[in-house]
Amino acid sequence: MNGIVPAPIATLPWRVIFILMALVGFGATVLYSTAGGHLEPWAGKHVARFLVLLAMAIVMSRLRMEFWKSITFPLYLALIFLLIVVEFLGFVGGGSQRWINLGIITLQPSELMKPVMVLAAAWFFDRLPPNRISGIDAIWPVAALLVIPSALVIIQPDFDAAIAYAFGLGVVAFLAGLPLIYFIGAAAAVAIFAPLVYFFGMKPYQQDRVLIFLNPENDPLGAGYHITQSKIAIGSGGIFGKGFGNGTQSHLDYLPEGHTDFVFATMAEEWGIVGGFFILGLYVLLMRWGLGVAMQSKTRYGQLVAAGLTCTIFFYIMINLLMVVGLAPVAGIPLPFVSHGGSSMLTMMICVGIIMSIERHPGAKRGQFS
């Protein structure tokens, strides 16, 4: 920049910052329209929350990989403790007991565990000698890492979080070189135990979600209402949409949760396929950046963490988009950087901040800050 722009500003990862600003800005526009042309209660908070968390991510980017290694298991154990606290002191919302009210903020420990699970798995496989990747020593510690928090969140109940933990850990394990036979065995175990979980582990409303996913037209005004109205909103938008502020499904309250879980349907009604492809294009750029950081990292740990966190973000995107078009059961997973929601935004920005850190420090060096 020849001294025109101060070095601390010029060296920021502007490529990914611009991508995030575009996503959050477009999301705020949709939330503004959903609220009838008002910044409150969603759009203003959405932007303000992002700016605060972006500053947090930039600070995180200054930390070296050695720092993340050193705090991985203290964080993991702290979150296990908080998940236990949720069982006794957490409050119920939406039929689940997932949150702790700390006064200043409402914390959802199950969300914070998602990036920490990736860090813990990467830490383990980074330390595991390559010649032991096929042995039992590579299985039982990873299984313990997954089973303990998964059991705690399933009690809440929060099956979505448990699946997200397994997905993030599975990505890291696969990239670390864990033999394919273990993944086949895990898939077989899921197929065997899935019916037991459905009949004995799920609450009635969760069972309804699975049945309605298979055939939402069976109960279009009941359990299938969300998916039916989402499809109507997306289909009525056509190619170019009805225009900004002209959506009917969200404005007339036909579309439930149009500012959170079904924000993509709200957007598609007003912006059409064009708006949908715009968001998808931004996500492709974000995924390309994250995987590029993983490939450029000079350490095994950095590669596993960057790829695992990128795939964690992808998990949110994939499940939400499949859900709103009726290709996955309704789940409480928001659309990253577009939906209104504090816990999910915090999780996503933690992932981004750590990936920024790996991009800034691709090699293993001494020290924790720079």
N, C-alpha and C positions, 0 to 999 in steps of 0.2 A: 504493500500500500504506500510505499515511499514516505512513510511517516505521517501521511494525511489522517489515517485512522489509527487510534491508539492500538498497540499490539494486543492487549487483553481482549479487545473487541474484535479485531481482525482475525484472531486465531480461534474464535468460537466456531463450532461446527454448524455454519450457517446453512449448509445443504439440508440437514435434517431439521433444523429449526424452521426453515421456510416450509417444509412439508407439513410439520406439525401445526404451524400457524394457519396454513390453508385448511387443514382438517378442522381445527378448532373454530376458525372463522366461519366456515361453511356450516358447521354444527350450530354455532351461535345464531346464524341467520335462520336456520330451521326452527330453533327453539324460540327465537323472537316471533316468528310467524305463528307458531303453535300457541303462544301466549296472547295472541290477538294483537300483535304489534306493540308489545311491551317488553322492556328489558327484564323486568321481574315477572315471575320468580325464578326464571331459569337462565336466560341468555347472559345477563350481567354477571351472575355468580359463576357461570361456566367459564367466561373469559378471565375473570379475576382469579379463579382457582388455577387456571392454566398458567397464568403469568407467575403466580407464587411458586407453583411446582416446577416451572421451567427454570426459575432461579435456583431451586433446589437441585435440579438435574445438572445444571452448569457447575454448581459447587461439587457435586458428586463426580463430575468428569475430571476434577483435579486430583482425585484420589487414585493411587496406583493399585494394581491388582493384588499386591501383597496386603493391602489394607482389607480388601474384600475377603481374602483368604482368612485373615486373622479374626474377623468378626462373624464368619459364617455360622459356626456352631453356637456361639453365644446368642446370635439372633434366632437360630433354629430353636434352641431351648427356651428362650424368652417367649417365642410365639406358641410353643407347646403349652407353656404355663398360661398364657392368655386364652388359649382355646379351652383349657380346663376351667379358667375363671368364667368364661362365657356360659358354661353349663350351670353355674351357680348364680352369677350376678348379671348375666346378659339379659337384654330385653327383647321381646318378641316383635317382629314386624313381618307382615306378609306370610304368617303361618310358621315362621322359623325363628329360632333364637340364635342370632348371629352377631349381635352388636354389643359393645360396651360403651356406656356413656361416661366420658371422661370430663364432662363439663364444657371444656373448650371445643372438643371435637367428639364425634361419634365414631369409634374405631371398630372395624371389622377385621379381626385377626386372620380369618380364613383367606382374605384377599392378600394380605401381606405375605402369607406363607408361599404363595405361588412363585415369586421370584427367588425367595430364599430356598425353596426346594431345588431349583436349578443350580443355585450356588453350592448347595450341599452335595448334590450328585456330582457336579464338576470337580469339587474339591476331592471327593473320594476317588473318582476315576483318574484324576491327575496323579494321585499318590500311589495308586495300584500298579504294581509292575506289569508290563505288557504280557509276560508269560503266565500271569495268573488271571487274565481276563476271562478265561473259559472255565475256571474252577468255581467251587462253591463259595470261595472267599469273595467272589465278585457278586454273589447273589444275596446272601443273608443280610449284609449291612444295608444294601440298597432297599431290600424288602422292608427292613425295620424303619428306614427313613420314610418310606411311603405309608406303611400301615398305620403307624402311630397317629399322625395328623389326620389321615383319611378316616380312621375310626372316630376321631373326635368330631369331625365336621359332619359325618353321616348321622351322628346322634342329633345334630341341630334341628332338622336334617338339611344337609346341603350337599347333595350328590354331585352338583355341578362342580364344586370346588374339588371334590375327591377325583373326579375325572380329569380336571385341569392339572392336579398334582401328578397323576399317572402319565399324562401326556408330556408334560415338561420333563419329568424324570426319564420317561421312555426315550425321548429325543436324545437326551444327553447320553444315555446308556447305549443307544444304537450307534451314535457317532463315535463313542469311545471304543466300539468294536465288540460289544457283547454279542455272542453267537446268536444267529437267527432262531435257533431251536428254542431258546428261552422265550422269545416273543410269541412263537407259535404255541408254546405251552401256556403262556399267560392268556392268550386269546381263547384257548380251549377251556381254561379255568373260568374265564368270564362267561363263556357260553353255558357252562354247567351251572354256575351259581346265579346267573341272571334271573332265572325263574324264581329262585328262592328269595332273592332280593326284592323282586316285584311283589310277591305274595306276602312276604313276612317283614320286609324292611321298609317298604314305601307306605306313606300315608295315602288315604283315598284320593286326595286331590292330585298327588303325584302319579298314581295309577291312571287317573283320568287323562293326564297329559300324554301318557304313552298310548293309550287307546285312541284318543282323539287325533294324535299325530298320524296314526295308521288310517283313520277315516274321519276327518273333521266334519264331514257333512252329516254324520249321524246325530250330532247335537249342535247345530249352527248357532243356537241362541243360548247355549249353556257352556259346556266345557270347550266346545270348538269355536266359541265366539271370537277369541283373539286371532286365531289363524285365519278364520273366514274374513274378518274385517281387514286384516293386513293384506290379504290377497286382493280384496276389492280396492283398497287404496293404491296398491302398486299397479294393478291393471288399469285403473281409471286414469292414471297419470299419462299413459301412452308414451310417446317418444319425447315430447318436449314439456309435458306436464301441464297442469291447469294454470300455472303462474304463481308467482310469489304472493302468499297471503290468501290464495283462493282455494285452498284445500278444504274439503267438506268433511271427510272422515274424522280428522283430528279436531277441527273447529267446532263440529257439532257433537263431539265426544262419542262418536261411534267407535273410534279406535282407542282401546285402553292402552295406557302407558306409552302414549305417542311421543313423549319427551325422553323416555329412557329405553326400554327394551325394544320398542317398535319405532324408534326414531327414523330408521331407514325407510319404512313404509310411509311415514309422514313426509319425508323428503321426496320420495319417488312420486307421490301424488302431485306435488307442486312443481317438481323439476324434471320428472319423467326419467326415461332411460338415460338421457344425456347427463342428468345429475348423478345417477347411479354409476355410470362409467367414470365420471369425474372423481368420485370418492374411491372407486376401485383402483383407478390409476394412481392416486396418491398412496394408497395402501401398497401397491406394487413397488413404488419408489421407496417406501419405508422399509419393506421387506428386503429389497435389493441392497439398501444401505446396511441393514443389520447383518445380512449374510456376507456382504463384502467386508465388513469389519471382522467377522469370524475368519474369513479366508486370509486376511492380511495379518492377523495376529501371529506373533512368532512363538507363542507358548501354547501348549496343549490346553491348559486351564482357560486361557483367554478364548481359544477357539470354541471350547465346549460351552462356556458361559454365554458368549455372544450369540451362538447359534441357538442355544436353549432358550434364552430370553426372547430372541426374535420369533421363535416358534410359539412361545407363550402368548405374545401379542397376536400372532396369526391364529391361535386357537380361539381367542375372543372374536376376531373378525369372522372366522369360518362358522362358528356355532351360531352367532347372531344372525348372519345372513341366511344360513340354512333354515333357521327358525322362522324368520319373517316371511319366507316363501313357502313354508310348510314342509320342508324336507328334513326337519329335525323337531323333536318335541320342544314345546315352549319351556325355556329355561331363563333364569334371571341373570343373563349375561349381556351387558350393554355393549354397544358398538364403540370401540375405542376412539377417544378424542372427539366424538360426535355426540354421543348420548350425555344427558345430564346425570351426574353422579360423582360423589367425592371419592369413595373408596376405590372404584375402578380407575379413575383418573390418577390417583396416587400410585396404584400398582403399575399402571402403564408408564408413568414418568420415572418410577424407580427403575424399571427395565431399561428405559431410554438412557437414563443417567449412567447406569453401569456400562451399557454398550458404548456410550460416549467416552467413559473412562478407559475402556479397552482400546478404542480408536486412538485416543491421545497417548496411551502408553502401550504400544503393541508388543514391546519386548520386556523381558524380566529384568528389572533393575532394583537396586536397593532403595529403601525409603518408601514412604507412604504418601507423600504429597509432592506436587510440582505445579 
